[in-house]
Amino acid sequence: MSNGYMVFLKYCLLPVTPSKITTKINNANKTITLIDEGQVNLLKKAELTDVEFECMIPQTNYPFALYKSGFLGASFFLAYFERLKTSKKPFQFIVVRMKPNGRILFSTNLKVTLEDYTIVEDAGQGLDLTVKINLKQWQDYRTKLVNIQQNDDSTITATVQATRAAETAPTPTAGQTYTVKSGDSLCAIAKKYYGSSGKYTDIYNANKSVIGGNPNLIKPGQVLTLPESS
């Protein structure tokens, strides 16, 4: 990880970090013209964010490529991308940026869907492939239940059923620890104990000596200290 970056699509570490990642923060603001008043801007909630990048998928085990468990050919990554595309499920897009001393500088942790991807084979790159990937931010949503009631005067009243409050995550106490189980990830642990998967950086920075240089490689049996929520 000579450039200090690691990029994950769900659990998959890209073997070669993209040279450029474009994140477009969209909005739905609308400018209208009022009679004799000029233009005004109507401010609305932000639209979904778009992420675009190109990644190299090697067919050769280059020394600069990163693999969690040894070399994997292009067929593995192409099959993985296809599963993300056809699963109809959102996943986490994670970019970890680290200083030379191994401390996390800052990170991106965005729930997204894989909108489309393009495979490019260029004779100038030999057997290696380039894959152009387009992601779109995912927002969880739910349907609303409407209660219909007929009143004594024969009128109808419709009310939206109140949404049940989400359960809050417990706050770790001073010195609390967690023993890693099979299938765990720092994001999942952070979501459980802090209510936000983005807090995984706090857990990693507090347990770097236990986890090592890759926050995505935690092992069953490791005992992690859960820092107090900041």
C-alpha positions in Angstrom: 0.0 0.0 0.0 2.7 2.4 -1.0 0.3 5.2 -1.9 -1.5 5.0 1.5 -4.9 4.2 -0.1 -7.1 1.1 0.0 -10.4 0.8 -1.8 -13.1 -1.8 -1.0 -16.3 -2.7 -2.7 -18.1 -4.5 0.1 -15.5 -7.0 1.3 -13.4 -7.0 -1.9 -10.1 -5.1 -1.9 -9.3 -3.7 -5.3 -5.8 -5.0 -6.2 -4.7 -1.7 -7.7 -5.9 1.6 -6.2 -7.6 3.8 -8.8 -5.5 6.8 -9.8 -8.6 9.0 -9.6 -12.0 8.8 -7.9 -14.6 11.4 -8.8 -17.4 12.0 -6.3 -20.2 14.2 -7.4 -22.4 15.7 -4.7 -25.7 16.3 -6.4 -28.6 18.6 -5.4 -32.1 19.3 -6.5 -32.1 23.1 -6.0 -34.2 24.9 -8.6 -33.9 28.5 -9.9 -37.1 30.2 -10.9 -37.9 33.6 -12.2 -40.5 35.7 -10.4 -42.5 38.4 -12.1 -40.7 41.7 -11.5 -38.6 40.1 -8.8 -35.8 38.5 -10.7 -34.5 35.0 -10.0 -34.6 33.1 -6.7 -33.2 29.8 -5.8 -35.5 27.2 -4.2 -33.4 25.0 -1.8 -34.3 21.3 -1.7 -32.8 18.2 -0.1 -29.6 16.9 -1.7 -29.9 14.3 -4.4 -28.0 11.0 -4.3 -24.2 11.2 -4.7 -22.5 9.6 -7.8 -19.0 8.0 -7.6 -17.0 7.2 -10.7 -13.5 5.6 -11.1 -11.5 3.3 -13.3 -9.5 0.4 -11.8 -6.9 -1.8 -13.2 -7.4 -5.6 -12.9 -4.1 -7.3 -13.4 -3.7 -10.7 -15.0 -0.2 -10.9 -13.5 0.9 -10.9 -9.9 2.6 -7.5 -9.8 4.6 -6.5 -6.7 2.6 -3.3 -6.4 -0.8 -5.0 -6.4 -2.7 -5.7 -3.1 -4.4 -9.0 -2.2 -5.9 -10.1 1.1 -5.1 -13.8 0.6 -2.8 -14.1 -2.4 -3.1 -13.4 -6.1 -6.5 -13.5 -7.8 -7.0 -13.3 -11.5 -9.3 -11.1 -13.5 -12.0 -13.8 -13.6 -12.5 -13.5 -9.8 -13.0 -9.7 -9.9 -15.3 -9.7 -13.0 -17.5 -12.3 -11.4 -17.6 -10.3 -8.2 -18.6 -7.1 -10.0 -21.3 -9.0 -11.8 -22.7 -10.3 -8.5 -22.8 -6.8 -7.1 -24.6 -5.6 -10.2 -27.2 -8.4 -10.3 -27.8 -8.9 -6.5 -30.2 -5.9 -6.3 -28.7 -5.1 -2.9 -26.7 -2.1 -1.7 -23.2 -2.5 -0.3 -20.5 -0.4 1.3 -17.9 1.6 -0.7 -14.9 2.2 1.5 -11.8 4.2 0.8 -9.2 4.1 3.6 -6.5 6.8 3.4 -3.5 6.3 5.7 -0.5 8.3 6.7 3.0 6.8 6.4 2.9 5.9 10.1 -0.1 3.7 9.5 -2.7 6.1 11.2 -5.9 6.6 9.3 -6.0 10.1 7.8 -9.7 10.0 6.9 -12.0 7.6 5.1 -15.0 7.4 2.9 -17.8 4.9 3.9 -20.8 5.2 1.6 -23.7 2.8 1.1 -24.0 2.5 -2.7 -25.3 0.4 -5.6 -23.4 -0.6 -8.7 -25.2 1.2 -11.5 -23.0 0.0 -14.4 -19.5 -1.0 -15.2 -17.5 -1.2 -18.5 -14.7 -3.6 -19.2 -11.9 -2.2 -21.4 -9.3 -4.5 -23.1 -6.4 -2.4 -24.5 -3.6 -4.1 -26.5 -1.3 -1.5 -24.9 -1.9 -3.0 -21.5 -1.2 -6.6 -22.5 -3.5 -9.0 -20.7 -4.5 -6.6 -18.0 -8.0 -5.1 -17.9 -9.4 -1.8 -17.0 -12.9 -1.6 -15.5 -14.9 1.7 -15.4 -17.3 1.6 -12.5 -20.2 3.9 -11.7 -21.7 3.9 -8.2 -24.8 5.7 -6.8 -25.4 6.4 -3.2 -28.2 4.4 -1.6 -30.7 5.8 0.9 -32.7 3.4 3.1 -36.4 4.0 2.9 -39.6 2.4 4.0 -43.3 2.5 2.9 -45.6 4.6 5.1 -48.8 3.1 6.6 -51.9 5.3 6.4 -54.8 4.8 8.8 -58.2 5.5 7.4 -61.0 6.4 9.8 -64.6 7.3 9.1 -65.9 10.0 11.5 -69.4 10.3 12.9 -70.3 13.0 10.4 -69.4 10.5 7.6 -66.2 12.4 6.7 -63.0 10.4 6.2 -59.8 11.2 8.1 -56.4 9.8 6.9 -53.4 9.8 9.2 -49.9 8.6 8.6 -48.9 6.0 11.2 -46.0 7.1 13.3 -42.7 5.5 12.5 -41.4 3.5 15.4 -38.2 5.0 16.8 -35.1 3.2 15.9 -33.2 1.4 18.6 -30.2 3.4 19.8 -26.8 1.7 19.9 -25.4 1.0 23.3 -22.5 3.3 24.3 -19.4 1.3 25.2 -18.2 1.8 28.8 -14.6 2.6 29.6 -12.3 -0.4 29.1 -15.1 -2.5 27.4 -13.7 -5.1 25.0 -15.1 -7.1 22.1 -13.9 -10.5 20.9 -13.9 -10.9 17.1 -16.1 -13.7 15.7 -16.1 -15.3 12.3 -17.7 -13.0 9.7 -17.1 -9.8 11.7 -15.9 -6.6 10.2 -14.9 -3.3 11.9 -17.8 -1.6 10.1 -20.4 -4.1 11.6 -18.9 -3.8 15.1 -19.0 0.0 14.9 -22.6 0.0 13.7 -23.6 -2.3 16.6 -21.8 -0.4 19.4 -21.8 3.2 18.1 -24.8 3.3 15.7 -22.5 4.3 12.8 -20.3 2.1 10.6 -18.1 5.1 10.0 -16.9 4.8 13.6 -14.8 1.8 12.5 -11.8 4.2 12.2 -12.0 4.9 16.0 -11.9 1.2 16.7 -9.0 0.6 14.3 -6.9 3.5 15.7 -7.4 2.1 19.2 -6.4 -1.4 18.2 -3.8 -1.0 15.5 -1.2 -3.0 17.4 -3.7 -5.9 17.5 -5.1 -5.7 14.0 -2.0 -4.7 12.1 -1.7 -2.5 9.0 -5.0 -3.5 7.3 -8.3 -2.5 9.1 -10.2 -5.0 6.9 -8.2 -8.0 8.1 -9.5 -8.8 11.6 -9.3 -12.3 12.8 -11.6 -14.4 15.1 -10.3 -14.5 18.6 -8.8 -11.0 18.5 -9.8 -8.9 21.6 -10.5 -5.3 20.6 -10.8 -2.4 23.0 -13.9 -0.3 22.3 -13.0 3.4 22.8 -15.6 5.6 24.5 -17.7 7.4 21.9 -16.5 10.9 21.1 
